[in-house]
Amino acid sequence: MLKWGACSRHSRVLASWGLRLVPWKSSHQAAAKTPAAAHLSLRLDDGNVFRLKSNWELTRGLLVFFLCSSPWLVQKAPLLLSASRRVLGRRLWSNALRLTLYGQFVAGETHEEIKETLQQLQALGVRPLLAVPIEEDVGQTREGEAWYDKNTTSMLTCLDLSVGGATKPMMQMRVTALMAAELCKTIALRLKEQEGKSDLSLERVVAVMKGKKLNFSCLNQEENQNFQKSLHRLNSVAQYAVEKGVRVLVDAEYTYINPALTLVTLAMMVAWNIEHPWIWNTYQAYLKDTLERMNQDLALLEHLGVCFGVKLVRGAYLEKERKLAKEEGYLDPVQPSWEATNENYLRCLDFGLDQAVQAGGRFELIVATHNEASVMHAVQRMAEIGMDKDTGPVSFGQLLGMCDQVSLALGQAGYAVYKSIPYGSVEEVIPYLIRRAHENQSVLHGIRKERDLLHSELRRRILRKT
């Protein structure tokens, strides 16, 4: 049965270090009783920032959002794209996508195209968060380790591209690009077992990552070899990131592999987050135990004298997680409603903001959301705290090509805001975009407002209004 007792495992890990969690009361709950009266001039809903866009960008955005707002088109996209490629041919098909979906959501393919996109964003006050569109899920098999080694080279190239003169450069990384998803699932299952918890301890994983030769008795010979190679790949990326001064935001994925992802991410943190939070972990607020795990991971790393970086998201795998829980007969790990997810996001956000203001630069947080209410909550709390909005420990993040009314408004107001930017060839990136669209149906449902703002700005220009 696929059931992961994350809270109990973390508690036992903390107990092994002699740590005790300090109860934390959400300042969001307190704020709800005494709402702040601070006046904030930031507006996320007037659409004036779209005056920064060209006529073509407005037109393309309207077309793409019209297509993406249809659930039927999103679900049928793989079949429609495959059929259109057969009809149009590879070259015409590729050009059509470059003018629409690819052009809206992707930085480009060549280094020159990518750098041009990054420069355009930086001119608008937005920072790049490059993402290599490589991942693997359970059931996908690769021949040998060469695929993962090749991906390591791609990650190092991404780090080079990320530097580019931006303040506090960042990049996104998926562990399953460097470590087999099947192995991640095996390790997650072993971590449930008493023997596996001690064998796959954080200390031993860090030791292997640093070059020590150790075998894990709960893994067979092949799994040990693959795990050790994976740890070396992850370590090489982390080391190069520190050398380049780039923060690496490690994505969370499905709950059946997340325990393994958290284990190796914490190991990278222990190895490299000595003076600054170079490696960050992602926490998904749509899971019921998110706040507790954030608190526990922070307590462990503080005890070890390690800096902590958090990417806070709502989460994208809701439907599949619920389906798996029902099929496998374990407790649904997902919040019961969208409203409950929003409440949990605010609790986690307040926890992160409170930690960031106290940690003196050793705790950093990116508020990765398209939800305007969450963004305004963070902005208001930052104003109350007196936190520097440009060089402080808190930043914001949205996807390239979406939620520009939020990103551009934040950037123009001087906040540290990042755009998650995939790059690569059309053949590489389009399947990645389709998977993200399937996972982010709730985000796509929310593009109506942005579409209306784009339409209003384009109409204003056509009618030549001031």
C-alpha positions, 0 to 999 in steps of 0.5 A: 500500500502506497502510504507515506508517514512523512510527519512521523518519519520527520519527527523520528529524525528530529528526535534522533538529533535530540530536537523538540519542535517549538509550537508555532502560532500563525500570525495570519490567524492573529492578523485576521482578528486585527487587520492591518490598516497600512495603505498599500499602493500596489495594484494588481488588477488595473491592467496598466502594466500591459502598456509595457507590452507590444501589440503582437504580445497582446494579440498572441496572449489573447489567442493563447489564453483563448485556447488554454481556457478550453478544458477540452482543448487542453485535454486533447492537446497531445492528440491535436498536436500530433495530428497537426504535425502530420498534416503541416509537416515538422517545419511549418508545425514548429513555426506555428507553435513558435508564433503561439504556445512556444512563443508565449511560454518559452524563452527560446532554443539558442543561447542568443534567444534565451539571453534576449528573453532574459534581457527583455524581462530584466528591463521590465524589472523581472528576474529569470528563473530558468527551468530545464524541461527534463523530468521522469515519472515512474514507469518511464525507463531509460537505458543506463546512466547516460541519459542522466549524465547528459541531463547533468550537463544540461543543468550545468549549462542552465547555471551558466545561463542563469548568471546573466547579471541578475541579482540573486540568480536562480534556477529550477531543477527536478531531481528526476532528471538526474535520478531515476523515478523508479529509484526514488519510489523504491527509496520512498518505500524503504524510508517507511520501513524501520530498517530503511529509516536508519540505513537511509539516514541523512548523515549517510546520504551526505557522506556518499554525496561528498564522495565516501563509499557506502552501501545501503543495505535496504537497496540491492546492488544495482540500486546502490550503484544508481543511487550513488551515481545520482548523488554524485550528479546532484552534488556536482550541480550543487557545487557548480551552483555555489561556485556561480552564485546561483540558487537552485530551487528543487521542485517537489513532485508526486507524494509517492516519490517526494520523501526521496526527493526531500532526503536528497535535497536536505542532503544537498542543503547540509553539504552546501548551505553553510553560509547562504541558502543555495539549495531550496526545497519546494513545499506544496500547500495542497498537502495536509502536512505541509506546515508541519514538515516545513517546521520540522525540516527547519528545526533539523537544519537549524540544529545542524547550522544550515541555511534554509531556502523555501519555494512555497507553491500550492501544488499541481498534482491534486487530481492524480493524488486523490485518484491514487489514494482512492485506488491504493486505499490510503488516506487522501493526503490532499486538502479537502477543498480549494479554500482549505488549500488557500488557508494552508498556503497563508499559514505556511506563508506567514510561517515563512515570513516570520522565519525570514525576518528573524533569520538574518539572511539564513532563511529565504522564501519565494512566494510562488503563486498566481493568486493575487490575494496571496501576493497582496497578503505577502506584500502587506506583511512585508510592509508591516515587518519593514522588510526590504522588497528588492534585496531582502529574503523574500521574493515572488515567482510566476510562470513565464507568459502567465499572470503578467499583471502580477509579475509586471506590477511587482517588478515595476514597484521594485519587488524581487519577482521571478519568472519560471522560464523553460527553454529548449527546442519545440520538440523538447518543450511542448510535451513539457508544457502540455504536462504542466497544463494538465497539472495546472488546470486551476491556474488555467481556469484563472486566466480569464481576468488576464485575458480580459485585461489584455483585451481592454489594453488592445481595445484601448490602443485600437480606439487610440484612447489615452 
